[in-house]
Amino acid sequence: MPLNSSGPISLGGSTTGQSINLEIGASANATVSLNCSSVRTLANVTANNSAITMPTNFYGKSSNNITVRYLVVGGGGGGGNFIGGGGGAGGLVTGNITYTRGNNMTVTVGTGGIGRGTGGGPGNTGNSSVLTVASTTYTALGGGGGGGPNADGLAGGSGGGAGAQNAGTRVGGAGNQPSSASGGFGNAGGNTTQNGGNLPSSGGGGAGAAGGNGATATVAGNGGIGRQVIIAGLTGCAAYFAGGGGGAIGYSGTGGTRGTGGLGGGGIGGVCATAPGSGNVNTGGGGGGASQSPTVGGNGGSGVVIIDYASATALFSTTGTVSTGNYICGSTTRQWVKWTSGSGTATY
């Protein structure tokens, strides 16, 4: 465990949290000095002739491996064109890793896919988010784009919903991304079936559920819900990420009911004369599918990468578009680091 964040710190002694010897794996009465390389590494003061301030430089420091929780969410898929399906949610990968001090973490946050414009066709698939620690890479695929008219949804972290169909059935894209470190997969987008001349479309899949089917006369499918992830203490030590894409309008004559975006950041579908919603930023939510007018699908929401760990003080130095903080979960103080766009690093 780390050294205490306040109070006395000693080179030797048998008091856990206070003894530098115990923290570096030495015996309680071993002979060490502030010039020992292991002690300087613990203090993170290693430059030649640099001074160590006792005890300040040792507060909260640890020479041991630490357990880091991670959440990687890909960018959501864009909505389809002209009564098109909703975009799928970005893939979601989460779990725990044993981080060895000195290793470099690299991060890339995936952008959301652009909704299909007036040229017709499916929305664009979102971009993947990636966390690499030493030689291990954790990748969350971008969500699949929603299908355009008479087209299937695209595969992705979760699949995009199918577009409106003049005859027969179209299917939603498959969800190909494991939704947790221990298994499971992102969910498929919904299917659409021509219904008495009416042309509903379907919702994109979410990390927690498949997209809704567009199979009734005037009602489009809803986006699949997201998945609850316990990390970073954003709401009582829990937060929703990777929401499903919004369903598109079910069009019949001049009206219909647009699909609702899935809980966790999915955009709402379009309805006549009303543009669809985009997926929420930093959730990987899929964009809403387009209406007959306007015909432009909603953009997918960008992804996010988050780590957190138990410590009374911040341990990592970081680069990139990043925010940091801490929270209390039970009786434990945890630090969190969140990247919201572009690339970055973290090192302890």
C-alpha positions in Angstrom: 0.0 0.0 0.0 1.2 3.6 -0.5 2.9 5.6 2.2 0.7 7.9 4.2 -0.4 11.2 2.7 0.4 13.1 5.9 2.2 12.8 9.2 5.6 11.3 9.9 7.6 9.3 7.3 10.8 7.5 8.4 13.5 5.7 6.5 13.2 2.6 8.8 10.8 1.2 11.2 8.0 -1.4 11.2 5.0 0.9 10.7 3.2 0.3 7.5 2.4 3.5 5.6 5.2 5.3 7.4 8.3 3.2 6.8 10.2 3.7 3.5 12.1 0.5 4.1 8.9 -1.5 4.2 7.6 0.3 1.0 10.6 -0.6 -1.0 10.6 -4.2 0.2 13.5 -4.0 2.6 13.5 -5.1 6.3 12.4 -2.7 8.9 15.9 -2.1 10.2 17.8 -2.2 6.9 20.5 0.5 6.4 19.4 2.9 3.6 19.9 6.6 2.8 18.1 9.2 0.7 20.8 8.7 -2.0 19.8 5.0 -2.5 18.4 4.5 -6.0 15.3 2.6 -4.7 14.6 5.5 -2.3 15.0 8.2 -5.0 12.8 6.2 -7.3 10.1 6.0 -4.7 10.3 9.7 -4.1 10.2 10.3 -7.9 13.3 12.5 -7.5 15.9 10.8 -9.7 17.9 13.6 -11.5 21.5 14.0 -10.6 22.1 16.3 -7.5 18.4 16.9 -7.1 17.3 17.4 -3.5 14.7 15.3 -1.8 12.3 17.0 0.6 11.6 14.9 3.7 8.8 13.8 4.2 6.9 15.7 1.4 8.3 13.8 -1.5 7.3 10.5 0.0 3.6 11.3 0.8 1.3 8.8 -1.0 4.1 7.2 -2.9 4.3 3.5 -3.6 7.0 1.3 -5.1 4.6 -1.6 -5.7 2.5 -2.5 -8.6 -1.0 -0.9 -8.4 -4.4 -2.1 -9.7 -5.9 0.2 -12.3 -9.4 0.0 -13.5 -10.0 1.1 -17.1 -12.9 2.0 -19.3 -12.4 2.3 -23.1 -15.4 3.4 -25.2 -15.3 3.8 -29.0 -17.0 6.5 -31.0 -20.7 6.0 -31.8 -21.9 5.3 -35.3 -23.7 8.0 -37.4 -27.3 7.8 -38.4 -28.5 6.7 -41.8 -30.0 8.9 -44.5 -33.6 9.3 -45.6 -35.7 7.3 -43.1 -32.4 5.6 -42.1 -31.6 3.5 -39.0 -30.0 4.9 -35.9 -26.2 4.5 -35.4 -24.8 1.8 -33.1 -23.1 2.6 -29.8 -19.3 2.5 -29.5 -17.9 -0.7 -28.2 -17.0 -0.8 -24.5 -14.1 -2.6 -22.8 -13.6 -2.4 -19.1 -11.7 -4.3 -16.4 -8.7 -4.3 -14.0 -5.0 -4.4 -14.9 -1.9 -4.7 -12.7 0.2 -1.6 -13.7 3.9 -1.8 -13.2 5.5 1.4 -12.2 7.5 3.0 -15.0 5.4 1.6 -17.9 3.9 4.1 -20.3 0.2 4.2 -21.1 -0.9 5.6 -24.4 -4.4 6.6 -25.3 -6.4 7.4 -28.4 -10.0 8.6 -28.1 -12.2 7.7 -31.1 -14.4 10.3 -32.7 -18.0 9.6 -33.6 -19.1 8.7 -37.1 -20.7 11.4 -39.2 -24.3 10.9 -40.1 -25.1 10.3 -43.7 -25.9 13.4 -45.7 -28.0 14.0 -48.7 -26.0 11.6 -50.9 -27.9 8.6 -49.4 -26.6 5.5 -47.8 -25.5 4.4 -44.3 -24.1 6.6 -41.6 -20.3 6.4 -41.0 -19.0 3.9 -38.5 -17.4 5.5 -35.4 -13.7 5.4 -34.8 -12.1 3.0 -32.3 -10.7 4.1 -28.9 -7.4 2.4 -27.8 -5.6 2.1 -24.5 -2.1 0.5 -24.6 -0.2 -0.5 -21.4 3.3 -1.9 -22.0 2.6 -4.6 -24.7 -1.1 -5.0 -24.1 -3.7 -3.2 -26.1 -7.4 -2.7 -25.2 -9.4 -1.6 -28.2 -13.1 -0.5 -28.2 -14.4 -0.6 -31.8 -16.5 2.3 -33.1 -20.3 1.8 -33.4 -21.7 0.7 -36.8 -23.4 3.3 -39.0 -27.2 3.2 -39.4 -28.4 1.8 -42.7 -29.8 4.1 -45.3 -33.0 3.4 -47.3 -33.4 -0.3 -48.2 -30.1 -1.1 -46.6 -28.8 -3.1 -43.6 -27.1 -1.5 -40.7 -23.3 -1.7 -40.5 -21.4 -3.9 -38.0 -19.4 -2.3 -35.2 -18.9 -2.2 -31.5 -22.7 -2.3 -31.5 -24.5 -2.6 -34.8 -26.3 0.2 -36.6 -30.1 -0.1 -37.1 -31.5 -1.0 -40.5 -33.0 1.6 -42.8 -36.6 1.7 -44.0 -37.5 -1.1 -46.4 -39.8 -0.9 -49.4 -40.3 -4.7 -49.5 -39.2 -7.6 -47.3 -36.8 -7.2 -44.4 -33.5 -5.6 -43.7 -31.3 -6.5 -40.7 -29.3 -4.5 -38.2 -25.6 -4.6 -38.1 -23.9 -7.1 -35.8 -22.2 -6.1 -32.5 -18.7 -7.4 -32.7 -17.0 -5.8 -29.7 -16.6 -7.6 -26.3 -18.5 -5.4 -23.9 -16.5 -6.4 -20.8 -13.1 -7.8 -20.0 -14.7 -11.2 -19.0 -16.7 -11.7 -22.2 -20.0 -10.7 -23.8 -20.6 -8.7 -26.9 -22.0 -5.4 -28.0 -25.5 -5.7 -29.4 -26.9 -5.7 -32.9 -29.1 -3.0 -34.4 -32.8 -3.7 -34.9 -34.4 -5.0 -38.1 -37.0 -3.4 -40.3 -39.9 -5.0 -42.2 -42.1 -3.3 -44.8 -45.5 -2.8 -43.3 -48.5 -2.0 -45.5 -46.7 0.8 -47.4 -45.4 2.4 -44.2 -41.6 2.6 -43.9 -40.3 2.5 -40.3 -36.6 2.0 -39.6 -34.8 0.6 -36.5 -32.6 1.7 -33.7 -28.9 1.1 -33.3 -27.6 -1.4 -30.7 -26.2 -0.4 -27.3 -23.7 -2.0 -25.0 -26.7 -3.1 -22.8 -29.3 -4.2 -25.3 -30.1 -4.6 -29.0 -31.7 -1.8 -31.0 -35.5 -1.9 -31.3 -37.1 -3.2 -34.5 -38.9 -0.9 -36.9 -41.9 -3.2 -37.7 -45.0 -1.2 -36.9 -46.9 1.1 -39.2 -45.6 4.4 -38.0 -43.2 3.8 -35.1 -39.5 3.6 -35.5 -37.3 1.4 -33.3 -35.6 2.8 -30.2 -31.9 2.7 -29.6 -30.5 0.0 -27.3 -29.6 1.1 -23.8 -26.1 1.5 -22.5 -24.3 -0.4 -19.8 -23.7 0.7 -16.2 -20.0 0.9 -15.4 -18.6 1.4 -11.9 -15.7 3.8 -12.4 -14.7 7.3 -11.6 -17.4 7.9 -9.1 -19.5 10.0 -11.5 -22.8 9.2 -9.8 -22.4 7.3 -6.6 -19.5 5.4 -8.0 -21.4 4.5 -11.1 -22.0 6.0 -14.5 -23.6 5.1 -17.8 -21.6 4.9 -21.0 -22.0 3.6 -24.6 -25.6 4.4 -25.1 -27.5 3.0 -28.0 -28.1 4.8 -31.2 -31.4 6.7 -31.7 -34.0 5.1 -33.9 -35.2 6.8 -37.1 -38.7 8.0 -37.9 -41.4 5.5 -38.8 -42.8 7.4 -41.8 -46.4 7.1 -43.0 -47.8 9.9 -45.1 -46.9 13.0 -43.2 -46.3 11.7 -39.7 -45.0 9.0 -37.5 -43.0 8.5 -34.2 -39.3 8.7 -34.2 -37.2 6.3 -32.1 -35.8 7.4 -28.8 -32.1 7.3 -28.1 -31.0 4.6 -25.7 -30.2 5.5 -22.1 -26.5 6.3 -22.0 -26.0 8.8 -24.7 -27.9 7.7 -27.9 -29.3 10.4 -30.2 -33.0 10.6 -30.9 -34.2 9.8 -34.5 -35.6 12.4 -36.9 -39.2 13.2 -37.6 -40.7 15.3 -40.5 -39.2 18.8 -40.5 -37.1 18.0 -37.4 -33.5 17.0 -37.6 -32.3 13.9 -35.6 -30.2 14.2 -32.5 -26.5 13.5 -32.3 -25.1 11.0 -29.8 -23.7 12.6 -26.6 -20.0 13.4 -26.6 -17.7 11.1 -24.5 -20.3 8.4 -24.2 -20.0 6.6 -27.5 -23.7 7.1 -28.2 -25.0 6.5 -31.7 -26.5 9.2 -33.8 -30.2 9.3 -34.6 -31.5 8.1 -38.0 -32.8 10.7 -40.5 -36.3 11.4 -41.5 -37.7 11.9 -45.0 -37.1 15.6 -44.4 -34.5 16.6 -43.5 -32.5 13.7 -44.8 -29.2 14.1 -42.9 -28.5 11.6 -40.1 -27.3 12.5 -36.7 -23.6 12.3 -35.8 -22.3 9.7 -33.4 -21.0 10.8 -30.0 -17.2 10.7 -29.4 -15.7 8.0 -27.1 -13.8 8.3 -23.9 -10.9 6.6 -22.0 -10.9 6.6 -18.2 -8.7 5.0 -15.6 -9.0 5.1 -11.8 -7.1 3.6 -8.9 -7.0 3.6 -5.1 -4.7 6.3 -3.7 -4.9 9.3 -1.4 -2.8 11.3 -3.9 -2.5 11.5 -7.7 0.3 9.2 -9.0 0.3 9.6 -12.8 1.7 12.4 -14.9 -0.4 12.8 -18.1 -0.5 14.5 -21.5 -3.4 15.1 -23.9 -6.9 16.5 -23.4 -7.3 15.1 -19.9 -9.1 15.9 -16.7 -8.3 14.4 -13.2 -9.9 14.3 -9.8 -10.7 12.0 -6.9 -13.7 10.7 -5.0 -14.5 8.6 -2.0 -16.0 5.1 -2.6 -16.9 3.5 0.7 -13.9 4.5 2.9 -11.3 4.5 0.0 -10.1 7.5 -1.8 -9.8 6.9 -5.5 -8.1 9.0 -8.2 -9.4 9.2 -11.7 -8.0 10.3 -15.1 -10.2 10.9 -18.1 -9.2 11.6 -21.8 -11.9 13.1 -23.9 -10.3 13.6 -27.3 -7.2 13.0 -29.4 -4.2 11.2 -28.0 -2.3 11.2 -24.7 -0.2 9.4 -22.2 0.0 8.5 -18.5 3.1 7.5 -16.6 3.8 6.7 -13.0 
